Amino acid sequence: MLARDYYPHIFGAASLLVIFGAASVHPESAPQNAAGATKSYGSTVQGTFGTNPFVPPAGASTMSKADRDMMREIAYANVAAIEAAQMAQGKSKDQRVQQFAQQMIDDHTKAQGQLQSLAQDKGVGLPSSPDKKRQDMMRKLGLLSGAAFDHAYVAQFGSGEEQGARNAIVHAQAHGKDAHLKALAAKLLPTVDQHVQMAQDIRSNKMTAVGTSGTTGESGSSAK
């Protein structure tokens, strides 16, 4: 009789252990949010907790930090070249300087568009305005006029900054890890080389100025 009364207590306790044991294990084996939706840690599955921590979120860059920095440096060079050239279009009276500035606008606008397209594909944010160093250069350049402006513009943005842009592109082509970045750098290099050569040609000759009559004459000072 004692044994018969004892067994139901054992079975009752065992049932409670099974129930409470399953409840304690369940949250670890299949995490849920307040709505009861299961969070997945699979290689590609996303749950209602948000993006899977092992998968880059939508729009996140898959490029290395070094590659992203290279892209941003090229972008800084592009936007500065465009803004400085637009200033030259408004201030310079030298025909060769104006032609050079227009070439810079056309080519760097195209290059920035190609870079922006790549950046969107790779999830990289690019600057849309020059950095502080280049802004300071343009502010000082804007205080000049006439031949002094022409000489400074061609020297700073035709030779100096454009050579810097060339260096950034060469660096990206040689040291970039992303194949698309390297290919774009190779595509941009010949155009930048052309800009550097054009600036050198202008500086190696006396600057010419277009008068109000449209005739061309020498400015009387060398750009060397």
C-alpha positions as CSV (number, residue, x, y, z in Angstrom):
1,M,0.0,0.0,0.0
2,L,2.8,2.4,0.8
3,A,4.6,1.6,-2.4
4,R,1.4,2.2,-4.4
5,D,0.8,5.6,-2.8
6,Y,4.5,6.6,-3.4
7,Y,4.7,6.0,-7.2
8,P,2.2,8.7,-8.2
9,H,4.3,11.3,-6.3
10,I,7.4,10.2,-8.2
11,F,5.6,10.4,-11.6
12,G,4.1,13.8,-10.7
13,A,7.5,15.2,-9.8
14,A,9.1,13.8,-13.0
15,S,6.4,15.4,-15.1
16,L,7.1,18.8,-13.5
17,L,10.8,18.4,-14.2
18,V,10.1,17.6,-17.8
19,I,7.8,20.6,-18.2
20,F,10.0,23.2,-16.4
21,G,13.2,21.7,-18.0
22,A,11.8,22.1,-21.5
23,A,10.7,25.7,-20.7
24,S,14.2,26.6,-19.6
25,V,15.9,25.1,-22.6
26,H,13.6,26.5,-25.2
27,P,14.7,30.2,-25.1
28,E,18.3,29.2,-25.8
29,S,17.6,26.8,-28.6
30,A,15.3,29.2,-30.5
31,P,15.4,32.9,-29.3
32,Q,12.1,34.8,-29.7
33,N,11.1,38.4,-29.6
34,A,8.1,39.8,-27.9
35,A,5.9,38.8,-30.8
36,G,7.1,35.3,-30.7
37,A,9.0,35.4,-34.0
38,T,12.1,33.3,-34.0
39,K,15.5,34.9,-34.6
40,S,17.7,33.0,-37.0
41,Y,21.5,33.0,-36.9
42,G,21.8,31.2,-40.3
43,S,24.3,32.5,-42.9
44,T,21.7,34.5,-44.8
45,V,18.4,34.5,-42.8
46,Q,17.2,37.6,-41.1
47,G,14.8,37.6,-38.2
48,T,12.6,40.2,-36.7
49,F,15.4,41.1,-34.3
50,G,17.1,42.9,-37.2
51,T,19.9,42.0,-39.5
52,N,21.8,38.8,-38.9
53,P,25.1,39.9,-37.1
54,F,27.1,37.6,-39.3
55,V,25.9,39.2,-42.6
56,P,26.7,42.8,-43.6
57,P,23.5,44.8,-43.5
58,A,22.0,46.0,-46.7
59,G,24.0,48.9,-48.2
60,A,27.0,48.2,-46.0
61,S,30.4,48.4,-47.7
62,T,32.2,45.2,-48.5
63,M,35.4,47.1,-49.3
64,S,38.3,47.4,-47.0
65,K,38.8,50.6,-45.1
66,A,42.0,51.3,-47.1
67,D,40.0,51.0,-50.4
68,R,37.3,53.3,-49.0
69,D,39.9,55.9,-48.0
70,M,41.4,55.8,-51.5
71,M,38.0,56.4,-53.1
72,R,37.3,59.3,-50.8
73,E,40.7,60.9,-51.5
74,I,40.0,60.7,-55.3
75,A,36.6,62.2,-54.7
76,Y,38.1,65.1,-52.8
77,A,40.4,65.7,-55.7
78,N,37.6,65.6,-58.2
79,V,35.2,68.0,-56.4
80,A,38.0,70.5,-55.7
81,A,39.2,70.4,-59.3
82,I,35.7,71.1,-60.5
83,E,35.1,74.0,-58.1
84,A,38.4,75.6,-58.8
85,A,37.9,75.3,-62.5
86,Q,34.5,76.9,-62.2
87,M,36.1,79.8,-60.4
88,A,38.7,80.0,-63.2
89,Q,35.9,80.1,-65.8
90,G,34.4,83.2,-64.1
91,K,37.7,85.0,-63.2
92,S,40.2,84.3,-65.9
93,K,40.5,86.3,-69.1
94,D,43.3,84.0,-70.5
95,Q,41.9,81.9,-73.3
96,R,44.2,78.9,-72.6
97,V,43.4,79.0,-68.9
98,Q,39.6,79.1,-69.7
99,Q,40.0,76.1,-72.1
100,F,42.0,74.2,-69.5
101,A,39.4,74.9,-66.8
102,Q,36.6,73.7,-69.0
103,Q,38.5,70.5,-69.7
104,M,39.0,70.0,-66.0
105,I,35.3,70.5,-65.4
106,D,34.3,68.0,-68.1
107,D,36.8,65.3,-67.2
108,H,36.5,65.5,-63.4
109,T,32.7,65.6,-63.5
110,K,32.8,62.5,-65.6
111,A,35.3,60.9,-63.3
112,Q,33.3,61.8,-60.2
113,G,30.2,60.2,-61.8
114,Q,32.1,57.0,-62.4
115,L,33.5,57.0,-58.9
116,Q,30.0,57.7,-57.4
117,S,28.5,54.8,-59.4
118,L,31.2,52.5,-58.0
119,A,30.7,53.9,-54.5
120,Q,26.9,53.2,-54.7
121,D,27.6,49.6,-55.7
122,K,30.1,49.1,-52.9
123,G,28.1,50.9,-50.2
124,V,30.7,53.7,-49.8
125,G,29.9,57.3,-48.9
126,L,31.8,59.9,-50.8
127,P,32.3,63.6,-50.0
128,S,30.4,66.1,-52.1
129,S,32.6,69.1,-51.2
130,P,36.3,69.7,-50.9
131,D,38.1,69.1,-47.6
132,K,39.3,72.0,-45.4
133,K,42.8,72.1,-46.9
134,R,41.5,72.6,-50.4
135,Q,38.7,75.0,-49.3
136,D,41.4,77.2,-47.8
137,M,43.4,77.0,-51.1
138,M,40.3,78.1,-53.1
139,R,39.5,80.9,-50.6
140,K,43.0,82.4,-51.1
141,L,42.8,81.8,-54.8
142,G,39.5,83.7,-55.0
143,L,41.2,86.8,-53.6
144,L,43.4,87.0,-56.6
145,S,42.7,88.5,-60.1
146,G,44.2,88.9,-63.5
147,A,47.5,87.3,-64.3
148,A,48.2,86.6,-60.6
149,F,45.0,84.4,-60.5
150,D,45.9,82.6,-63.7
151,H,49.4,81.8,-62.5
152,A,48.2,80.6,-59.1
153,Y,45.3,78.5,-60.5
154,V,47.4,76.7,-63.1
155,A,50.2,76.1,-60.6
156,Q,48.0,75.0,-57.6
157,F,45.2,73.1,-59.3
158,G,46.7,72.4,-62.7
159,S,50.1,71.1,-61.5
160,G,50.1,70.7,-57.7
161,E,46.6,69.3,-57.0
162,E,46.3,67.4,-60.2
163,Q,49.6,65.7,-59.5
164,G,48.2,64.9,-56.1
165,A,45.2,63.4,-57.8
166,R,47.4,61.4,-60.0
167,N,49.3,60.1,-57.0
168,A,46.1,59.0,-55.3
169,I,44.9,57.2,-58.5
170,V,48.3,55.5,-59.0
171,H,48.2,54.4,-55.3
172,A,44.7,52.9,-55.8
173,Q,45.7,51.1,-58.9
174,A,48.8,49.6,-57.2
175,H,47.6,48.9,-53.7
176,G,43.8,48.6,-53.9
177,K,42.3,45.3,-53.0
178,D,39.0,45.8,-54.9
179,A,39.3,44.8,-58.6
180,H,36.7,47.3,-59.7
181,L,38.5,50.2,-57.9
182,K,41.8,49.2,-59.5
183,A,40.1,49.0,-63.0
184,L,38.6,52.5,-62.5
185,A,41.9,53.9,-61.4
186,A,43.6,52.5,-64.5
187,K,40.8,54.1,-66.6
188,L,41.2,57.6,-65.0
189,L,45.0,57.8,-65.1
190,P,45.5,58.7,-68.7
191,T,43.1,61.7,-68.4
192,V,44.9,63.0,-65.3
193,D,48.2,62.6,-67.0
194,Q,46.8,64.8,-69.9
195,H,45.8,67.5,-67.4
196,V,49.2,67.6,-65.8
197,Q,50.8,67.9,-69.2
198,M,48.4,70.7,-70.3
199,A,49.2,72.6,-67.1
200,Q,52.9,72.2,-67.7
201,D,52.5,73.5,-71.3
202,I,50.7,76.6,-70.1
203,R,53.3,77.3,-67.4
204,S,56.2,76.8,-69.8
205,N,55.0,79.6,-72.0
206,K,54.0,83.2,-71.4
207,M,50.3,83.4,-70.4
208,T,48.1,84.9,-73.1
209,A,45.2,87.2,-72.4
210,V,42.1,87.8,-74.3
211,G,41.1,91.5,-74.4
212,T,37.7,92.9,-74.6
213,S,38.0,93.0,-78.4
214,G,38.6,89.3,-78.4
215,T,42.2,89.7,-79.7
216,T,44.9,87.7,-78.0
217,G,48.1,89.1,-76.7
218,E,50.8,88.4,-74.2
219,S,50.3,89.1,-70.5
220,G,53.9,90.2,-70.2
221,S,54.8,87.9,-67.3
222,S,56.0,84.3,-67.2
223,A,54.1,81.6,-65.5
224,K,57.3,79.7,-64.7
